[in-house]
């Protein structure tokens, strides 16, 4: 199941590039109220292939997610979901930060001012929903996380509720 989901995510996000979006290094710099080292790293950051973003860099910069713009979140989403599915986040900090942002999207159907269905295309939204389903049904201890279940219930409806975008 893990391999299938990782492949599904990779296919859905295969053409996603960062472009002029915010890097995790810039986001981390913002979190630190300015950091010259992070700003330098941002200049040479991977912007074309999310699969080449170093896992360690994402794990160390979980707070950066709070500062990413829509393009940055879209670019890093598949890398983060893959890390979580592979159970490669030993401290769980990146997982917690990402799930916090998914729950926030569930609440407003937006990332900041940009609607969920504008940020992610249909295939990407489906990959995110399958990722959440995977988490709901593979919770350690066998219990279902109520917040994840609410996210799973709401995300598919976000693009069906145009009044949320006005």
N, C-alpha and C positions, 0 to 999 in steps of 0.2 A: 504493500500500500504506500509506504513512504516513497519508494522509487517512482511509482506511478505519479504521485502528487508532485514530486520535484520536477519530473518531466513535463507535467501539465502546466506548472507555473512557468517553467522555462519557455515553453511554447507560447503561452499567452503573452508573455512579456518580451518576446524575442527581439522586437524592433525598438524597444524603449531606450531612449538616450536621454542624458541629462540636459544637454544643450546649455542654455543660460541659467538653468535652475541652480538652486543653492546646494552646495556640497555639504557633506557631513562635517567637514573641517571648518567651514564658515559657520555652520550651525553651532559647533562646539565653541568656536571663538565667541559667538554671541552669548552662549551660556556662561562663559568665563568673563564676560564684560570686556572682551578684547583679548586676543592672544596672538602675538606675532608669529609664533611657530605654526599654529593652526592656519593662519592666513596664508603663510608660505606653502603649506601642504595643499591648500585649496587651489593654488595656481597650477599644480601639476596633477590634480586629482583625475581619476578615471571619469570620463564623461560619455563614453560611447557604449561600453559593455558592462552592465551591472554585475555580470558573473566574474569580472576581474577586480571588483572592489575587494580589498583584503578583509577577510572575516574579522581579524583582530582589530582592524580600524573601526568596524561597525560596533563590535562588542565594547570597545573602549569609549565610544561616543554615543551612548544611548540617550544622553540628555539632548543631543543635537536634534533629535526628532521633533522636539517642541518648537524648533525655530525654522524647520524646513518649509519652503514654499511648496505649492502643489506639484511642480515639476520635480523637485527634489524628493518629495515623498513617493511619487510615482516611480522614480528611478530606483530608489532603495527598497521599495516594497518587496519585489521578488527575491532580492538577496536576503532580506530579513526573514521572510517566510521560509525560505530554504534553510537558513540557519536553524530556525525553530523546529522545523520538521526533522532535521538531522539530529536534533537534540544536542546542538553544538554551542549552547549558551549556558555554560556551567553555573554561573551566578544568577541567571534569570533576569538580569537587569534590562537587557535589550528586549526580551520577551515581554516583560511588564510594560515597558515604555510603548512598544508597538501595540499591544492589546489596549492600553489606555487610549491611544489614538484611534484605534478601530471602534472602541466604545463611544468615543467622541463623535466619530463619523456617524455612528448609529443614531446618536441623539439628534443631530442636526442635518444629516445627509449632505454634509459639506466638510471640506478641509478649508478652514478659515472662511473665505468668501466664495470658494469655488465648489460647485455641486459635485458630489461623488461621481455622477454619471458623465461629467465633463472631464474629470481627471482620468478616469479609467474607462477603457472601451468595454464592450460586452464580454469579450473573452477574458479580460483582466478582472472584471467584476466577478465572473464565474469562478476564476481561480481563487480569488479572495474568499468567496463563499465556500468553496470546497475546502480551503485551508481552515476556515472556522469550523466547518463540519468535522473535519479531521480532529481538531482540538476538542470539540465538544464530546466526540465519541472515544477519545483516547486520553481523557483526563486521568492523571495518576490517581490511584485509589478507586477508580471506577465511578466516581461521582460526577454529576454534570454541573459545571460552573454556571450559575444562574445568569451572570453577566454575559458570558459567551453565548448562552442560549438566546438571550434577548437580542444580542448582536446578530446572531444567525437568523432570527425571526424578522429583524428589521431591514438588514442590508438589501435583500432582494426587492423590497418595496420602495427603496429610496428613489429610484428612477421612475417610479410610477406615481409619485406624489409631487406634481408640478408646483403646487402651492408652496412647497418648501423652498423653491428657488427664487421666489419673487422678491 
